[in-house]
Each structure stands twice: as structure tokens, then as C-alpha cells.
Amino acid sequence: MTNITIIGSGFAALTAARALRKRKVDATITMISPRRELHFLPSTIWIPAGIRSGARLKVQLAHFFAKHRIDFVEASVTGLKHGGRVVETDHGDVSNDHLIIACGARFIRKLPGIEHALIPCEGIAVGEEIGRRLDAMKGGTIAVGFSTNPEEPGAMRGGPMFEFLFIIDTLLRQRGKRPGFQIVFFSPSPRPGARLGQRAVDGLLQEMKDRGIVTQLGRKILRIEERKVVLEGGEIDADLILFMPGLTGPAWLANTELPLSPGGMIKADECCRVEGLPNVWVAGDAGSFPGPDWMPKQAHQADLQALAVAANIAAVETGAEPSTRFKPELVCIVDTLDSGMLVFRNEKFNFVGPKMKLFHWLKRLFERHYLTTFR
Ligand SMILES: Cc1cc2nc3c(=O)[nH]c(=O)nc-3n(C[C@H](O)[C@H](O)[C@H](O)COP(=O)(O)OP(=O)(O)OC[C@H]3O[C@@H](n4cnc5c(N)ncnc54)[C@H](O)[C@@H]3O)c2cc1C
């Protein structure tokens, strides 16, 4: 029987497995990942406010694996051989007929002094640490910023940093502590969040102004010190620094013949095929795909790519040419705890909704949908 091996157990991996079963592809599915859990990172923004706990965001996948007949291998991938037909792991080799790489991306930790910043997207534990630090602070300066991968400007994650920024402001207000704090937002881009569209950037900058958040924009970030962000031509003294660096591909890609983009991601075409390697596919943050410059590194986009991969593998298995292209689409709710701003973008529309409490609840509904699906 055909074996389809999937690397990762995140959004792209789980969606690909589910879609393959839905299409009734007659194959064994092997999933390789270091953990049998999905960590639902989009909701880590709510941990500091106490409306989500770390434990609740760790989804045990045993039921999902049983339901979709997935053979799970608890291991970390370390390399590939034979054009991708064999996956090397720290627990031995796994061979396949199709390989789906859905192992996500890695943060670039090159900025000097980056260890002095909390990197919120590194996981649930960091969300918890932000909560503890905020609880302990009586006043001071909080600096929040992000940057990108200079070799691949699309390899970044800005949305959650806007959310942490606004949520911290809301939380301090709710606790009556805001007057004792200064909040500073920094980014090397003069117009951060450009992928959301120009109207959205205007809205975000206006929101910062309305909340009394100071901005340091358009200055290169030189280094981070224990209590300082050093920018070209300026510095921010800060008691708490939250920083999101740009993204690159996982380190193990260096042990493979996979074609890489300038930013270190796996190069793929619009059907999610890895260039030059038959039956090797990529979905989600690990890939570098052709498409509009606003194409996001998002769970929703990862899902759309995973659906295209499943459709294309199903085609190959019936002897047809793979021809399903993934849909580039951005759906983002920038949550502020007390409200939210919806942004939708595809090749035809760029919708920016007004700030509404309804969107905060809509984001909670999305969370429920995902958690129910994967539980
Ligand atoms: C704080 C935060 C908020 C976010 N908010 C949103 C949001 O509101 N909406 C949205 O759409 N997106 C959001 N995102 C982005 C979204 O989480 C990512 O884009 C998405 O997780 C990418 O999915 P993926 O499957 O490509 O990778 P991941 O979800 O990162 O999954 C990668 C998988 O590969 C596994 N893996 C890693 N290395 C190896 C290895 N060597 N061997 C085997 N397995 C490996 C990992 O354990 C994991 O299971 C947010 C992200 C963060 C951090």
C-alpha cells in the first residue's frame, strides 16, 4: 500500500491528513513529530489575561490519530535521503511514497542580545511568562516589536505582536495600572503590518495613537540589551521587551537536497510541489511559495496549502496530473481583548472591518472550531 509520510503535527500536517482521509486516498499515513500534541499558538495571546491557560491550549491528538488512522512516530526529523523517499529521524529512518513537509518555520535568533527579549511566538510557556511578568510589574516601560527576514520579507509574523501590544494595554487599563506604564511599539518598517493592506496599517497606527502607545518606526534594530532596545539613531529603555524576529526554515533542511529560497524556506510551486523532487510536497510556514507579496505565514494559509497537497496526491494516486493550486488568502482578526479588527484579503478584495467587540468573539469561535476539529 502507498505510504504517505507527513513531517509535523501542526495545522498543515493535521489538515493534510484529514483531507487525505476525506478524499479516501488508499494509503497508510505516517506522521512524524516530536510531540503527540497540537499547541494552539493563536490563543497564547489570551494567556496573560487569564482567559486561557497553557494546559487548555495543548490538544492531545490520540483521538485524532485513531479517527483518521494515522501511525504516529514520536521523533524529530534530522534529514532526508534518496530524493525524499527516506526520512531520517533521531529514532531511525522512515520510507515513503509521498512526503508532505509541514514542520513549520524557525525564528532567526541572530540579533545580538535577543536572549533579553521574550519571543511570544516561541510557545505557550512564553505566553505564561509574559503573564507572570505583567502581574509582578507595578509600572515601567514595555517595548513590543517585530522584524522580518531581510532575505525574504514575507517570512515574518506581525499580527500576534499587534495583539500582544493592544491586549497588554487593555489589561493594564482593566487593572487600573496603565498610568504607571509607558508602552512603546518598534519596527524597522515605517508602515508595519503592510501585508494586511494600507487601510489596516492606518487603522493599527491610529489605534496605537488612541491608546497612547509611543511608536519608534523605520529604525533598524541594532541589538537588545538587558533593559534596552538599541535602534539606529535611538534607544528604548524598557523593563519588559517582547520581540518577534523574522522566520527562516528549520535547521535540519541543511542536511537535505531540498531547494531553498533566499530566506531559507523550502521552494515550492503553486501546487505545493517541491521543485525537482517528485512526490515531495510542502505546506504551511516551512514553504516559500509563489504568490502575492501579502501572502501570510498563517494557520489559515497553511490549511489552504494542505488542502491543495491532499487534492494533488489524490490526483497522482489515480494517475492524473496534479493541478490544484492553493488559494492565497489572508484572514486575520487583530484582537485587543475588549474588541477586534477583522482583515480579509484575497486576489480580489482587501476588506478591513471596523473595530468591534463582535470580532473578539468571532476569534473565540474560530478557536472553538479548530479545537473541536483536532480533539
Ligand atoms: C502567538 C501566535 C498567534 C497566531 N495567531 C494566528 C491567527 O490568529 N491566525 C492564524 O491563521 N495564524 C496565527 N498564527 C500563525 C500560525 O500559528 C502558524 O502560521 C501556523 O502554526 C503554521 O502552521 P504549520 O503547520 O506550517 O506549522 P506549525 O504549526 O509550526 O507546526 C509545525 C509542526 O512540525 C513539528 N516539527 C518541528 N520540527 C520538527 C522536526 N524536526 N521533526 C518533526 N516534526 C517537527 C512541530 O512540533 C509542529 O507539530 C499565530 C502564531 C502565533 C505564534
The ligand as an SDF file (V2000), in Angstrom:
LIG
                    3D

 53 58  0  0  0  0  0  0  0  0999 V2000
    1.0710   33.8190   19.0960 C   0  0  0  0  0  0  0  0  0  0  0  0
    0.6310   33.4000   17.7240 C   0  0  0  0  0  0  0  0  0  0  0  0
   -0.5830   33.8300   17.2460 C   0  0  0  0  0  0  0  0  0  0  0  0
   -1.0050   33.4540   15.9780 C   0  0  0  0  0  0  0  0  0  0  0  0
   -2.2240   33.8540   15.5590 N   0  0  0  0  0  0  0  0  0  0  0  0
   -2.7030   33.3770   14.3940 C   0  0  0  0  0  0  0  0  0  0  0  0
   -4.0320   33.6730   13.9980 C   0  0  0  0  0  0  0  0  0  0  0  0
   -4.7690   34.3840   14.7140 O   0  0  0  0  0  0  0  0  0  0  0  0
   -4.4800   33.1700   12.8200 N   0  0  0  0  0  0  0  0  0  0  0  0
   -3.6830   32.3870   12.0340 C   0  0  0  0  0  0  0  0  0  0  0  0
   -4.1570   31.9260   10.9840 O   0  0  0  0  0  0  0  0  0  0  0  0
   -2.4200   32.1080   12.3660 N   0  0  0  0  0  0  0  0  0  0  0  0
   -1.9080   32.5760   13.5310 C   0  0  0  0  0  0  0  0  0  0  0  0
   -0.6310   32.2770   13.9100 N   0  0  0  0  0  0  0  0  0  0  0  0
    0.2680   31.5980   12.9660 C   0  0  0  0  0  0  0  0  0  0  0  0
    0.0900   30.1150   12.9550 C   0  0  0  0  0  0  0  0  0  0  0  0
    0.1710   29.5710   14.2630 O   0  0  0  0  0  0  0  0  0  0  0  0
    1.1640   29.4820   12.0560 C   0  0  0  0  0  0  0  0  0  0  0  0
    1.1620   30.1200   10.8210 O   0  0  0  0  0  0  0  0  0  0  0  0
    0.8660   28.0200   11.8780 C   0  0  0  0  0  0  0  0  0  0  0  0
    1.0720   27.3680   13.1170 O   0  0  0  0  0  0  0  0  0  0  0  0
    1.7190   27.3860   10.8060 C   0  0  0  0  0  0  0  0  0  0  0  0
    1.3320   26.0580   10.6970 O   0  0  0  0  0  0  0  0  0  0  0  0
    2.3570   24.9320   10.2260 P   0  0  0  0  0  0  0  0  0  0  0  0
    1.6020   23.6550   10.2640 O   0  0  0  0  0  0  0  0  0  0  0  0
    3.0380   25.3260    8.9880 O   0  0  0  0  0  0  0  0  0  0  0  0
    3.4940   24.9120   11.3460 O   0  0  0  0  0  0  0  0  0  0  0  0
    3.3700   24.6540   12.8920 P   0  0  0  0  0  0  0  0  0  0  0  0
    2.0060   24.9110   13.3940 O   0  0  0  0  0  0  0  0  0  0  0  0
    4.5040   25.4260   13.4740 O   0  0  0  0  0  0  0  0  0  0  0  0
    3.6420   23.1140   13.0690 O   0  0  0  0  0  0  0  0  0  0  0  0
    4.9020   22.5540   12.8570 C   0  0  0  0  0  0  0  0  0  0  0  0
    4.8890   21.1220   13.3520 C   0  0  0  0  0  0  0  0  0  0  0  0
    6.1090   20.4820   12.9930 O   0  0  0  0  0  0  0  0  0  0  0  0
    6.6950   19.8860   14.1380 C   0  0  0  0  0  0  0  0  0  0  0  0
    8.1460   19.8580   13.9550 N   0  0  0  0  0  0  0  0  0  0  0  0
    9.0130   20.8770   14.0700 C   0  0  0  0  0  0  0  0  0  0  0  0
   10.2620   20.4530   13.8310 N   0  0  0  0  0  0  0  0  0  0  0  0
   10.1720   19.1280   13.5460 C   0  0  0  0  0  0  0  0  0  0  0  0
   11.1190   18.1190   13.2150 C   0  0  0  0  0  0  0  0  0  0  0  0
   12.4140   18.3700   13.1360 N   0  0  0  0  0  0  0  0  0  0  0  0
   10.6550   16.8730   13.0020 N   0  0  0  0  0  0  0  0  0  0  0  0
    9.3400   16.5890   13.0710 C   0  0  0  0  0  0  0  0  0  0  0  0
    8.4060   17.5000   13.3730 N   0  0  0  0  0  0  0  0  0  0  0  0
    8.8300   18.7480   13.6010 C   0  0  0  0  0  0  0  0  0  0  0  0
    6.2160   20.7430   15.2960 C   0  0  0  0  0  0  0  0  0  0  0  0
    6.3060   20.0520   16.5240 O   0  0  0  0  0  0  0  0  0  0  0  0
    4.7760   21.0100   14.8660 C   0  0  0  0  0  0  0  0  0  0  0  0
    3.9720   19.9120   15.1820 O   0  0  0  0  0  0  0  0  0  0  0  0
   -0.1770   32.6410   15.1670 C   0  0  0  0  0  0  0  0  0  0  0  0
    1.0570   32.2160   15.6500 C   0  0  0  0  0  0  0  0  0  0  0  0
    1.4430   32.5630   16.9060 C   0  0  0  0  0  0  0  0  0  0  0  0
    2.7500   32.0360   17.4030 C   0  0  0  0  0  0  0  0  0  0  0  0
  1  2  1  0
  2  3  1  0
  2 52  2  0
  3  4  2  0
  4  5  1  0
  4 50  1  0
  5  6  2  0
  6  7  1  0
  6 13  1  0
  7  8  2  0
  7  9  1  0
  9 10  1  0
 10 11  2  0
 10 12  1  0
 12 13  2  0
 13 14  1  0
 14 15  1  0
 14 50  1  0
 15 16  1  0
 16 17  1  0
 16 18  1  0
 18 19  1  0
 18 20  1  0
 20 21  1  0
 20 22  1  0
 22 23  1  0
 23 24  1  0
 24 25  2  0
 24 26  1  0
 24 27  1  0
 27 28  1  0
 28 29  2  0
 28 30  1  0
 28 31  1  0
 31 32  1  0
 32 33  1  0
 33 34  1  0
 33 48  1  0
 34 35  1  0
 35 36  1  0
 35 46  1  0
 36 37  1  0
 36 45  1  0
 37 38  2  0
 38 39  1  0
 39 40  1  0
 39 45  2  0
 40 41  1  0
 40 42  2  0
 42 43  1  0
 43 44  2  0
 44 45  1  0
 46 47  1  0
 46 48  1  0
 48 49  1  0
 50 51  2  0
 51 52  1  0
 52 53  1  0
M  END
$$$$
